[in-house]
Amino acid sequence: MLTKVFRLDPDDRPPLKAVCLKGAKVAMIKTHVSNDAGPGTRGAWEKAGALLEGAGAVVEDVELPEVFKRCHEWQDIIVSSEVRVAFLSSTWPLAAPPRSRMVLVRVVLRGVGMVQQST
């Protein structure tokens, strides 16, 4: 619909320039939800890897560890912390310099098992 509104023709685009990716390293990252992908998505994923390899890239499949299943929890923690900074900056301790904020991020990530506590 938007293509009609803006009079865009998907077939009317400039020709692609050849790109040499020889030696470039590309990770095809798989997550805990990758197996839920439908055949179209899987086909596109495989084709993308083949095209990258065909252009000279070194493609590696990388599977994220199980702990990444909790990404949504981290997002909630980080977003709520950012909201506090934005709306309570005069009263919230996060109005401190950026280095102090990094300490909070480390504490948050340690709490969800992403950062090992240093001794």
N, CA, C and O atoms as a Tinker XYZ file with bonds, in Angstrom:
   476  protein
     1  N      0.818000   -1.178000    0.000000    73     2
     2  CA     0.000000    0.000000    0.000000    64     1     3
     3  C      0.873000    1.258000    0.000000    63     2     4     5
     4  O      0.619000    2.185000   -0.769000    81     3
     5  N      1.891000    1.297000    0.848000    73     3     6
     6  CA     2.751000    2.476000    0.890000    64     5     7
     7  C      3.521000    2.662000   -0.410000    63     6     8     9
     8  O      3.846000    3.785000   -0.796000    81     7
     9  N      3.810000    1.548000   -1.082000    73     7    10
    10  CA     4.520000    1.694000   -2.355000    64     9    11
    11  C      3.660000    2.443000   -3.362000    63    10    12    13
    12  O      4.179000    3.193000   -4.190000    81    11
    13  N      2.353000    2.243000   -3.296000    73    11    14
    14  CA     1.457000    2.975000   -4.197000    64    13    15
    15  C      1.349000    4.439000   -3.789000    63    14    16    17
    16  O      1.364000    5.327000   -4.642000    81    15
    17  N      1.240000    4.691000   -2.486000    73    15    18
    18  CA     1.116000    6.063000   -1.996000    64    17    19
    19  C      2.324000    6.894000   -2.417000    63    18    20    21
    20  O      2.180000    8.033000   -2.860000    81    19
    21  N      3.517000    6.315000   -2.275000    73    19    22
    22  CA     4.738000    7.049000   -2.604000    64    21    23
    23  C      5.218000    6.794000   -4.031000    63    22    24    25
    24  O      6.304000    7.219000   -4.428000    81    23
    25  N      4.381000    6.092000   -4.787000    73    23    26
    26  CA     4.690000    5.778000   -6.187000    64    25    27
    27  C      6.055000    5.101000   -6.325000    63    26    28    29
    28  O      6.879000    5.474000   -7.160000    81    27
    29  N      6.257000    4.115000   -5.495000    73    27    30
    30  CA     7.496000    3.351000   -5.527000    64    29    31
    31  C      7.257000    2.037000   -6.249000    63    30    32    33
    32  O      6.304000    1.316000   -5.955000    81    31
    33  N      8.115000    1.741000   -7.180000    73    31    34
    34  CA     8.019000    0.483000   -7.903000    64    33    35
    35  C      9.155000   -0.415000   -7.423000    63    34    36    37
    36  O     10.321000   -0.102000   -7.662000    81    35
    37  N      8.842000   -1.523000   -6.754000    73    35    38
    38  CA     9.905000   -2.379000   -6.231000    64    37    39
    39  C     10.812000   -2.948000   -7.318000    63    38    40    41
    40  O     11.943000   -3.343000   -7.038000    81    39
    41  N     10.323000   -2.991000   -8.552000    73    39    42
    42  CA    11.145000   -3.494000   -9.652000    64    41    43
    43  C     11.994000   -2.398000  -10.281000    63    42    44    45
    44  O     12.870000   -2.686000  -11.096000    81    43
    45  N     11.746000   -1.154000   -9.914000    73    43    46
    46  CA    12.486000   -0.027000  -10.476000    64    45    47
    47  C     13.509000    0.461000   -9.451000    63    46    48    49
    48  O     13.273000    1.431000   -8.731000    81    47
    49  N     14.629000   -0.216000   -9.400000    73    47    50
    50  CA    15.682000    0.159000   -8.465000    64    49    51
    51  C     17.026000    0.152000   -9.190000    63    50    52    53
    52  O     17.184000   -0.534000  -10.199000    81    51
    53  N     17.974000    0.899000   -8.686000    73    51    54
    54  CA    19.271000    0.944000   -9.356000    64    53    55
    55  C     19.956000   -0.419000   -9.295000    63    54    56    57
    56  O     19.732000   -1.188000   -8.360000    81    55
    57  N     20.779000   -0.713000  -10.278000    73    55    58
    58  CA    21.469000   -2.010000  -10.264000    64    57    59
    59  C     22.434000   -2.098000   -9.080000    63    58    60    61
    60  O     23.041000   -1.107000   -8.673000    81    59
    61  N     22.555000   -3.288000   -8.552000    73    59    62
    62  CA    23.459000   -3.504000   -7.427000    64    61    63
    63  C     24.903000   -3.512000   -7.910000    63    62    64    65
    64  O     25.207000   -4.005000   -8.996000    81    63
    65  N     25.776000   -2.966000   -7.096000    73    63    66
    66  CA    27.197000   -2.984000   -7.412000    64    65    67
    67  C     27.800000   -4.264000   -6.849000    63    66    68    69
    68  O     27.435000   -4.704000   -5.759000    81    67
    69  N     28.716000   -4.851000   -7.592000    73    67    70
    70  CA    29.395000   -6.052000   -7.114000    64    69    71
    71  C     30.275000   -5.690000   -5.925000    63    70    72    73
    72  O     30.967000   -4.672000   -5.932000    81    71
    73  N     30.236000   -6.531000   -4.917000    73    71    74
    74  CA    31.019000   -6.297000   -3.708000    64    73    75
    75  C     31.868000   -7.528000   -3.444000    63    74    76    77
    76  O     31.385000   -8.657000   -3.520000    81    75
    77  N     33.121000   -7.303000   -3.135000    73    75    78
    78  CA    34.010000   -8.412000   -2.792000    64    77    79
    79  C     34.066000   -8.535000   -1.273000    63    78    80    81
    80  O     34.494000   -7.612000   -0.582000    81    79
    81  N     33.639000   -9.657000   -0.775000    73    79    82
    82  CA    33.664000   -9.902000    0.666000    64    81    83
    83  C     34.750000  -10.895000    1.046000    63    82    84    85
    84  O     34.726000  -11.477000    2.131000    81    83
    85  N     35.709000  -11.080000    0.135000    73    83    86
    86  CA    36.750000  -12.082000    0.372000    64    85    87
    87  C     37.427000  -11.845000    1.722000    63    86    88    89
    88  O     37.971000  -10.774000    1.990000    81    87
    89  N     37.374000  -12.871000    2.552000    73    87    90
    90  CA    38.012000  -12.811000    3.861000    64    89    91
    91  C     37.151000  -12.216000    4.966000    63    90    92    93
    92  O     37.502000  -12.320000    6.141000    81    91
    93  N     36.031000  -11.594000    4.609000    73    91    94
    94  CA    35.151000  -11.027000    5.644000    64    93    95
    95  C     34.543000  -12.175000    6.453000    63    94    96    97
    96  O     34.139000  -13.192000    5.888000    81    95
    97  N     34.479000  -12.008000    7.758000    73    95    98
    98  CA    33.905000  -13.043000    8.618000    64    97    99
    99  C     32.487000  -12.645000    8.996000    63    98   100   101
   100  O     32.249000  -11.543000    9.492000    81    99
   101  N     31.555000  -13.547000    8.759000    73    99   102
   102  CA    30.145000  -13.293000    9.040000    64   101   103
   103  C     29.611000  -14.427000    9.912000    63   102   104   105
   104  O     29.790000  -15.605000    9.600000    81   103
   105  N     28.959000  -14.054000   10.998000    73   103   106
   106  CA    28.350000  -15.053000   11.879000    64   105   107
   107  C     26.859000  -15.132000   11.579000    63   106   108   109
   108  O     26.163000  -14.116000   11.588000    81   107
   109  N     26.382000  -16.316000   11.317000    73   107   110
   110  CA    24.953000  -16.562000   11.157000    64   109   111
   111  C     24.477000  -17.057000   12.527000    63   110   112   113
   112  O     24.649000  -18.225000   12.876000    81   111
   113  N     23.882000  -16.150000   13.286000    73   111   114
   114  CA    23.563000  -16.435000   14.685000    64   113   115
   115  C     22.210000  -17.121000   14.818000    63   114   116   117
   116  O     21.194000  -16.649000   14.307000    81   115
   117  N     22.231000  -18.240000   15.515000    73   115   118
   118  CA    21.001000  -18.986000   15.786000    64   117   119
   119  C     20.660000  -18.835000   17.265000    63   118   120   121
   120  O     21.537000  -18.872000   18.128000    81   119
   121  N     19.379000  -18.665000   17.538000    73   119   122
   122  CA    18.918000  -18.500000   18.912000    64   121   123
   123  C     17.980000  -19.642000   19.279000    63   122   124   125
   124  O     17.763000  -20.563000   18.493000    81   123
   125  N     17.433000  -19.566000   20.472000    73   123   126
   126  CA    16.515000  -20.609000   20.940000    64   125   127
   127  C     15.208000  -20.632000   20.145000    63   126   128   129
   128  O     14.453000  -21.600000   20.239000    81   127
   129  N     14.930000  -19.596000   19.374000    73   127   130
   130  CA    13.700000  -19.574000   18.579000    64   129   131
   131  C     13.957000  -19.865000   17.101000    63   130   132   133
   132  O     13.020000  -19.859000   16.304000    81   131
   133  N     15.199000  -20.117000   16.727000    73   131   134
   134  CA    15.522000  -20.366000   15.321000    64   133   135
   135  C     14.792000  -21.583000   14.768000    63   134   136   137
   136  O     14.400000  -21.599000   13.601000    81   135
   137  N     14.610000  -22.598000   15.601000    73   135   138
   138  CA    13.929000  -23.811000   15.135000    64   137   139
   139  C     12.446000  -23.577000   14.866000    63   138   140   141
   140  O     11.804000  -24.390000   14.201000    81   139
   141  N     11.898000  -22.479000   15.372000    73   139   142
   142  CA    10.488000  -22.167000   15.150000    64   141   143
   143  C     10.246000  -21.486000   13.805000    63   142   144   145
   144  O      9.098000  -21.269000   13.418000    81   143
   145  N     11.313000  -21.151000   13.097000    73   143   146
   146  CA    11.176000  -20.450000   11.818000    64   145   147
   147  C     10.497000  -21.349000   10.794000    63   146   148   149
   148  O     10.694000  -22.564000   10.778000    81   147
   149  N      9.699000  -20.728000    9.948000    73   147   150
   150  CA     9.018000  -21.464000    8.898000    64   149   151
   151  C      9.947000  -21.755000    7.733000    63   150   152   153
   152  O     11.083000  -21.283000    7.708000    81   151
   153  N      9.470000  -22.530000    6.767000    73   151   154
   154  CA    10.313000  -22.919000    5.639000    64   153   155
   155  C     10.805000  -21.723000    4.812000    63   154   156   157
   156  O     11.923000  -21.747000    4.297000    81   155
   157  N      9.985000  -20.690000    4.684000    73   155   158
   158  CA    10.410000  -19.513000    3.922000    64   157   159
   159  C     11.571000  -18.799000    4.582000    63   158   160   161
   160  O     12.527000  -18.397000    3.919000    81   159
   161  N     11.478000  -18.646000    5.893000    73   159   162
   162  CA    12.551000  -17.985000    6.641000    64   161   163
   163  C     13.819000  -18.824000    6.604000    63   162   164   165
   164  O     14.913000  -18.296000    6.404000    81   163
   165  N     13.675000  -20.124000    6.794000    73   163   166
   166  CA    14.849000  -21.012000    6.746000    64   165   167
   167  C     15.503000  -20.985000    5.373000    63   166   168   169
   168  O     16.729000  -20.964000    5.260000    81   167
   169  N     14.681000  -20.987000    4.336000    73   167   170
   170  CA    15.221000  -20.927000    2.976000    64   169   171
   171  C     15.975000  -19.632000    2.728000    63   170   172   173
   172  O     17.055000  -19.637000    2.136000    81   171
   173  N     15.402000  -18.520000    3.183000    73   171   174
   174  CA    16.059000  -17.217000    3.021000    64   173   175
   175  C     17.363000  -17.183000    3.809000    63   174   176   177
   176  O     18.357000  -16.630000    3.339000    81   175
   177  N     17.366000  -17.769000    5.000000    73   175   178
   178  CA    18.558000  -17.817000    5.848000    64   177   179
   179  C     19.680000  -18.584000    5.143000    63   178   180   181
   180  O     20.824000  -18.133000    5.091000    81   179
   181  N     19.325000  -19.755000    4.603000    73   179   182
   182  CA    20.315000  -20.574000    3.901000    64   181   183
   183  C     20.810000  -19.880000    2.637000    63   182   184   185
   184  O     21.999000  -19.934000    2.320000    81   183
   185  N     19.902000  -19.231000    1.916000    73   183   186
   186  CA    20.295000  -18.522000    0.699000    64   185   187
   187  C     21.228000  -17.360000    1.033000    63   186   188   189
   188  O     22.198000  -17.114000    0.316000    81   187
   189  N     20.936000  -16.646000    2.119000    73   187   190
   190  CA    21.797000  -15.532000    2.535000    64   189   191
   191  C     23.205000  -16.038000    2.830000    63   190   192   193
   192  O     24.185000  -15.423000    2.411000    81   191
   193  N     23.309000  -17.148000    3.546000    73   191   194
   194  CA    24.624000  -17.728000    3.839000    64   193   195
   195  C     25.359000  -18.127000    2.573000    63   194   196   197
   196  O     26.557000  -17.880000    2.436000    81   195
   197  N     24.632000  -18.749000    1.644000    73   195   198
   198  CA    25.246000  -19.168000    0.382000    64   197   199
   199  C     25.703000  -17.965000   -0.439000    63   198   200   201
   200  O     26.782000  -17.995000   -1.031000    81   199
   201  N     24.894000  -16.910000   -0.480000    73   199   202
   202  CA    25.277000  -15.704000   -1.223000    64   201   203
   203  C     26.515000  -15.052000   -0.614000    63   202   204   205
   204  O     27.404000  -14.600000   -1.334000    81   203
   205  N     26.566000  -15.007000    0.709000    73   203   206
   206  CA    27.733000  -14.433000    1.379000    64   205   207
   207  C     28.989000  -15.252000    1.086000    63   206   208   209
   208  O     30.049000  -14.696000    0.798000    81   207
   209  N     28.861000  -16.570000    1.161000    73   207   210
   210  CA    30.003000  -17.428000    0.841000    64   209   211
   211  C     30.409000  -17.265000   -0.617000    63   210   212   213
   212  O     31.596000  -17.245000   -0.941000    81   211
   213  N     29.416000  -17.148000   -1.493000    73   211   214
   214  CA    29.695000  -16.952000   -2.911000    64   213   215
   215  C     30.430000  -15.652000   -3.191000    63   214   216   217
   216  O     31.162000  -15.541000   -4.175000    81   215
   217  N     30.231000  -14.669000   -2.321000    73   215   218
   218  CA    30.909000  -13.378000   -2.474000    64   217   219
   219  C     32.266000  -13.375000   -1.777000    63   218   220   221
   220  O     32.945000  -12.349000   -1.745000    81   219
   221  N     32.666000  -14.528000   -1.214000    73   219   222
   222  CA    33.992000  -14.636000   -0.618000    64   221   223
   223  C     34.050000  -14.549000    0.890000    63   222   224   225
   224  O     35.135000  -14.617000    1.466000    81   223
   225  N     32.916000  -14.401000    1.540000    73   223   226
   226  CA    32.915000  -14.288000    3.003000    64   225   227
   227  C     33.115000  -15.655000    3.650000    63   226   228   229
   228  O     32.767000  -16.689000    3.080000    81   227
   229  N     33.677000  -15.635000    4.836000    73   227   230
   230  CA    33.803000  -16.839000    5.647000    64   229   231
   231  C     32.602000  -16.830000    6.591000    63   230   232   233
   232  O     32.511000  -15.998000    7.494000    81   231
   233  N     31.689000  -17.765000    6.366000    73   231   234
   234  CA    30.436000  -17.791000    7.126000    64   233   235
   235  C     30.498000  -18.895000    8.175000    63   234   236   237
   236  O     30.816000  -20.044000    7.870000    81   235
   237  N     30.190000  -18.527000    9.408000    73   235   238
   238  CA    30.164000  -19.502000   10.498000    64   237   239
   239  C     28.807000  -19.468000   11.181000    63   238   240   241
   240  O     28.252000  -18.400000   11.439000    81   239
   241  N     28.281000  -20.650000   11.469000    73   239   242
   242  CA    27.055000  -20.739000   12.255000    64   241   243
   243  C     27.432000  -20.642000   13.728000    63   242   244   245
   244  O     28.305000  -21.366000   14.207000    81   243
   245  N     26.767000  -19.745000   14.434000    73   243   246
   246  CA    27.033000  -19.545000   15.858000    64   245   247
   247  C     25.717000  -19.717000   16.601000    63   246   248   249
   248  O     24.717000  -19.075000   16.280000    81   247
   249  N     25.734000  -20.594000   17.599000    73   247   250
   250  CA    24.538000  -20.798000   18.408000    64   249   251
   251  C     24.723000  -20.100000   19.751000    63   250   252   253
   252  O     25.702000  -20.343000   20.456000    81   251
   253  N     23.783000  -19.241000   20.094000    73   251   254
   254  CA    23.877000  -18.521000   21.362000    64   253   255
   255  C     23.616000  -19.474000   22.522000    63   254   256   257
   256  O     22.802000  -20.389000   22.399000    81   255
   257  N     24.299000  -19.268000   23.647000    73   255   258
   258  CA    24.085000  -20.127000   24.814000    64   257   259
   259  C     22.667000  -19.993000   25.371000    63   258   260   261
   260  O     21.955000  -19.030000   25.086000    81   259
   261  N     22.287000  -20.971000   26.159000    73   259   262
   262  CA    20.941000  -21.019000   26.744000    64   261   263
   263  C     20.576000  -19.762000   27.533000    63   262   264   265
   264  O     19.404000  -19.391000   27.594000    81   263
   265  N     21.566000  -19.106000   28.134000    73   263   266
   266  CA    21.275000  -17.935000   28.964000    64   265   267
   267  C     20.597000  -16.827000   28.147000    63   266   268   269
   268  O     19.917000  -15.974000   28.717000    81   267
   269  N     20.771000  -16.830000   26.838000    73   267   270
   270  CA    20.160000  -15.796000   26.005000    64   269   271
   271  C     18.645000  -15.947000   25.886000    63   270   272   273
   272  O     17.981000  -15.069000   25.334000    81   271
   273  N     18.092000  -17.042000   26.392000    73   271   274
   274  CA    16.633000  -17.174000   26.432000    64   273   275
   275  C     16.025000  -16.102000   27.332000    63   274   276   277
   276  O     14.830000  -15.818000   27.250000    81   275
   277  N     16.847000  -15.514000   28.183000    73   275   278
   278  CA    16.354000  -14.527000   29.149000    64   277   279
   279  C     16.525000  -13.090000   28.654000    63   278   280   281
   280  O     16.396000  -12.154000   29.443000    81   279
   281  N     16.808000  -12.900000   27.387000    73   279   282
   282  CA    17.018000  -11.546000   26.845000    64   281   283
   283  C     15.859000  -10.609000   27.158000    63   282   284   285
   284  O     16.072000   -9.431000   27.443000    81   283
   285  N     14.645000  -11.120000   27.106000    73   283   286
   286  CA    13.492000  -10.249000   27.377000    64   285   287
   287  C     13.545000   -9.695000   28.799000    63   286   288   289
   288  O     13.115000   -8.568000   29.044000    81   287
   289  N     14.071000  -10.486000   29.737000    73   287   290
   290  CA    14.214000   -9.997000   31.114000    64   289   291
   291  C     15.226000   -8.861000   31.170000    63   290   292   293
   292  O     15.007000   -7.864000   31.857000    81   291
   293  N     16.330000   -9.009000   30.451000    73   291   294
   294  CA    17.363000   -7.966000   30.436000    64   293   295
   295  C     16.807000   -6.695000   29.827000    63   294   296   297
   296  O     17.076000   -5.590000   30.300000    81   295
   297  N     16.022000   -6.869000   28.762000    73   295   298
   298  CA    15.438000   -5.692000   28.113000    64   297   299
   299  C     14.552000   -4.934000   29.100000    63   298   300   301
   300  O     14.618000   -3.707000   29.184000    81   299
   301  N     13.731000   -5.661000   29.839000    73   299   302
   302  CA    12.859000   -5.010000   30.824000    64   301   303
   303  C     13.673000   -4.233000   31.859000    63   302   304   305
   304  O     13.329000   -3.104000   32.209000    81   303
   305  N     14.747000   -4.843000   32.343000    73   303   306
   306  CA    15.584000   -4.191000   33.355000    64   305   307
   307  C     16.246000   -2.945000   32.781000    63   306   308   309
   308  O     16.232000   -1.884000   33.406000    81   307
   309  N     16.825000   -3.076000   31.596000    73   307   310
   310  CA    17.543000   -1.949000   30.993000    64   309   311
   311  C     16.588000   -0.823000   30.629000    63   310   312   313
   312  O     16.881000    0.344000   30.889000    81   311
   313  N     15.448000   -1.158000   30.029000    73   311   314
   314  CA    14.491000   -0.117000   29.646000    64   313   315
   315  C     13.966000    0.606000   30.879000    63   314   316   317
   316  O     13.871000    1.833000   30.882000    81   315
   317  N     13.623000   -0.139000   31.925000    73   315   318
   318  CA    13.107000    0.538000   33.119000    64   317   319
   319  C     14.182000    1.413000   33.758000    63   318   320   321
   320  O     13.872000    2.472000   34.305000    81   319
   321  N     15.431000    0.987000   33.697000    73   319   322
   322  CA    16.524000    1.814000   34.221000    64   321   323
   323  C     16.698000    3.074000   33.389000    63   322   324   325
   324  O     16.926000    4.152000   33.937000    81   323
   325  N     16.591000    2.947000   32.070000    73   323   326
   326  CA    16.715000    4.113000   31.193000    64   325   327
   327  C     15.567000    5.095000   31.426000    63   326   328   329
   328  O     15.765000    6.309000   31.385000    81   327
   329  N     14.380000    4.571000   31.667000    73   327   330
   330  CA    13.233000    5.438000   31.937000    64   329   331
   331  C     13.471000    6.225000   33.219000    63   330   332   333
   332  O     13.166000    7.415000   33.293000    81   331
   333  N     14.014000    5.556000   34.220000    73   331   334
   334  CA    14.314000    6.260000   35.475000    64   333   335
   335  C     15.285000    7.411000   35.231000    63   334   336   337
   336  O     15.111000    8.505000   35.766000    81   335
   337  N     16.302000    7.155000   34.423000    73   335   338
   338  CA    17.288000    8.201000   34.122000    64   337   339
   339  C     16.613000    9.373000   33.428000    63   338   340   341
   340  O     16.884000   10.531000   33.745000    81   339
   341  N     15.734000    9.071000   32.484000    73   339   342
   342  CA    15.100000   10.133000   31.698000    64   341   343
   343  C     14.110000   10.956000   32.511000    63   342   344   345
   344  O     14.056000   12.178000   32.372000    81   343
   345  N     13.332000   10.297000   33.353000    73   343   346
   346  CA    12.249000   11.005000   34.023000    64   345   347
   347  C     12.520000   11.381000   35.477000    63   346   348   349
   348  O     11.830000   12.236000   36.032000    81   347
   349  N     13.505000   10.760000   36.092000    73   347   350
   350  CA    13.800000   11.068000   37.486000    64   349   351
   351  C     15.250000   11.519000   37.649000    63   350   352   353
   352  O     15.855000   11.304000   38.699000    81   351
   353  N     15.801000   12.139000   36.621000    73   351   354
   354  CA    17.229000   12.450000   36.625000    64   353   355
   355  C     17.652000   13.342000   37.782000    63   354   356   357
   356  O     18.792000   13.250000   38.237000    81   355
   357  N     16.766000   14.200000   38.269000    73   355   358
   358  CA    17.169000   15.089000   39.361000    64   357   359
   359  C     17.151000   14.381000   40.714000    63   358   360   361
   360  O     17.817000   14.819000   41.652000    81   359
   361  N     16.395000   13.295000   40.817000    73   359   362
   362  CA    16.289000   12.627000   42.112000    64   361   363
   363  C     16.882000   11.229000   42.114000    63   362   364   365
   364  O     17.198000   10.692000   43.175000    81   363
   365  N     17.033000   10.645000   40.958000    73   363   366
   366  CA    17.510000    9.267000   40.873000    64   365   367
   367  C     19.036000    9.236000   40.881000    63   366   368   369
   368  O     19.664000   10.086000   40.250000    81   367
   369  N     19.641000    8.286000   41.571000    73   367   370
   370  CA    21.106000    8.209000   41.626000    64   369   371
   371  C     21.767000    8.043000   40.260000    63   370   372   373
   372  O     22.970000    8.270000   40.125000    81   371
   373  N     21.008000    7.656000   39.263000    73   371   374
   374  CA    21.609000    7.464000   37.945000    64   373   375
   375  C     21.946000    8.774000   37.252000    63   374   376   377
   376  O     22.447000    8.773000   36.128000    81   375
   377  N     21.674000    9.887000   37.913000    73   375   378
   378  CA    22.090000   11.168000   37.353000    64   377   379
   379  C     23.600000   11.326000   37.512000    63   378   380   381
   380  O     24.173000   12.351000   37.145000    81   379
   381  N     24.226000   10.301000   38.061000    73   379   382
   382  CA    25.673000   10.295000   38.256000    64   381   383
   383  C     26.375000   10.179000   36.904000    63   382   384   385
   384  O     25.724000    9.937000   35.888000    81   383
   385  N     27.689000   10.349000   36.885000    73   383   386
   386  CA    28.443000   10.248000   35.632000    64   385   387
   387  C     28.265000    8.884000   34.975000    63   386   388   389
   388  O     27.911000    7.915000   35.647000    81   387
   389  N     28.508000    8.796000   33.651000    73   387   390
   390  CA    28.319000    7.535000   32.917000    64   389   391
   391  C     29.065000    6.357000   33.526000    63   390   392   393
   392  O     28.563000    5.234000   33.479000    81   391
   393  N     30.240000    6.573000   34.092000    73   391   394
   394  CA    31.000000    5.465000   34.681000    64   393   395
   395  C     30.197000    4.807000   35.805000    63   394   396   397
   396  O     30.221000    3.583000   35.941000    81   395
   397  N     29.494000    5.592000   36.601000    73   395   398
   398  CA    28.663000    5.030000   37.668000    64   397   399
   399  C     27.519000    4.217000   37.089000    63   398   400   401
   400  O     27.118000    3.203000   37.661000    81   399
   401  N     26.994000    4.660000   35.957000    73   399   402
   402  CA    25.906000    3.907000   35.317000    64   401   403
   403  C     26.398000    2.543000   34.862000    63   402   404   405
   404  O     25.657000    1.562000   34.922000    81   403
   405  N     27.657000    2.474000   34.403000    73   403   406
   406  CA    28.205000    1.194000   33.967000    64   405   407
   407  C     28.247000    0.199000   35.124000    63   406   408   409
   408  O     28.046000   -0.999000   34.921000    81   407
   409  N     28.503000    0.681000   36.316000    73   407   410
   410  CA    28.498000   -0.196000   37.485000    64   409   411
   411  C     27.112000   -0.808000   37.645000    63   410   412   413
   412  O     26.992000   -2.002000   37.922000    81   411
   413  N     26.062000   -0.006000   37.473000    73   411   414
   414  CA    24.698000   -0.518000   37.577000    64   413   415
   415  C     24.446000   -1.577000   36.512000    63   414   416   417
   416  O     23.865000   -2.623000   36.804000    81   415
   417  N     24.876000   -1.317000   35.280000    73   415   418
   418  CA    24.670000   -2.291000   34.206000    64   417   419
   419  C     25.372000   -3.594000   34.555000    63   418   420   421
   420  O     24.808000   -4.667000   34.342000    81   419
   421  N     26.586000   -3.528000   35.085000    73   419   422
   422  CA    27.294000   -4.746000   35.483000    64   421   423
   423  C     26.525000   -5.491000   36.573000    63   422   424   425
   424  O     26.417000   -6.717000   36.534000    81   423
   425  N     26.000000   -4.762000   37.527000    73   423   426
   426  CA    25.229000   -5.383000   38.606000    64   425   427
   427  C     23.989000   -6.056000   38.037000    63   426   428   429
   428  O     23.666000   -7.181000   38.416000    81   427
   429  N     23.295000   -5.380000   37.136000    73   427   430
   430  CA    22.091000   -5.942000   36.516000    64   429   431
   431  C     22.445000   -7.210000   35.761000    63   430   432   433
   432  O     21.778000   -8.233000   35.917000    81   431
   433  N     23.492000   -7.155000   34.940000    73   431   434
   434  CA    23.864000   -8.330000   34.160000    64   433   435
   435  C     24.365000   -9.454000   35.058000    63   434   436   437
   436  O     24.129000  -10.625000   34.764000    81   435
   437  N     25.042000   -9.124000   36.132000    73   435   438
   438  CA    25.485000  -10.148000   37.073000    64   437   439
   439  C     24.259000  -10.827000   37.679000    63   438   440   441
   440  O     24.254000  -12.038000   37.900000    81   439
   441  N     23.228000  -10.038000   37.941000    73   439   442
   442  CA    22.006000  -10.571000   38.530000    64   441   443
   443  C     21.291000  -11.562000   37.636000    63   442   444   445
   444  O     20.583000  -12.439000   38.132000    81   443
   445  N     21.461000  -11.441000   36.315000    73   443   446
   446  CA    20.816000  -12.391000   35.408000    64   445   447
   447  C     21.802000  -13.438000   34.904000    63   446   448   449
   448  O     21.503000  -14.195000   33.981000    81   447
   449  N     22.988000  -13.473000   35.525000    73   447   450
   450  CA    23.939000  -14.533000   35.213000    64   449   451
   451  C     24.826000  -14.283000   34.020000    63   450   452   453
   452  O     25.429000  -15.224000   33.504000    81   451
   453  N     24.933000  -13.038000   33.554000    73   451   454
   454  CA    25.743000  -12.765000   32.368000    64   453   455
   455  C     27.169000  -12.347000   32.700000    63   454   456   457
   456  O     28.063000  -12.539000   31.876000    81   455
   457  N     27.404000  -11.793000   33.856000    73   455   458
   458  CA    28.734000  -11.304000   34.200000    64   457   459
   459  C     29.189000  -12.025000   35.457000    63   458   460   461
   460  O     28.473000  -12.075000   36.457000    81   459
   461  N     30.389000  -12.579000   35.389000    73   459   462
   462  CA    30.941000  -13.247000   36.562000    64   461   463
   463  C     31.424000  -12.200000   37.550000    63   462   464   465
   464  O     32.010000  -11.189000   37.162000    81   463
   465  N     31.180000  -12.442000   38.804000    73   463   466
   466  CA    31.633000  -11.500000   39.827000    64   465   467
   467  C     33.139000  -11.640000   39.973000    63   466   468   469
   468  O     33.657000  -12.742000   40.157000    81   467
   469  N     33.843000  -10.507000   39.889000    73   467   470
   470  CA    35.296000  -10.546000   40.030000    64   469   471
   471  C     35.664000  -10.567000   41.506000    63   470   472   473
   472  O     34.951000  -10.029000   42.354000    81   471
   473  N     36.788000  -11.200000   41.788000    73   471   474
   474  CA    37.216000  -11.299000   43.186000    64   473   475
   475  C     38.277000  -10.280000   43.493000    63   474   476
   476  O     38.760000  -10.213000   44.623000    81   475
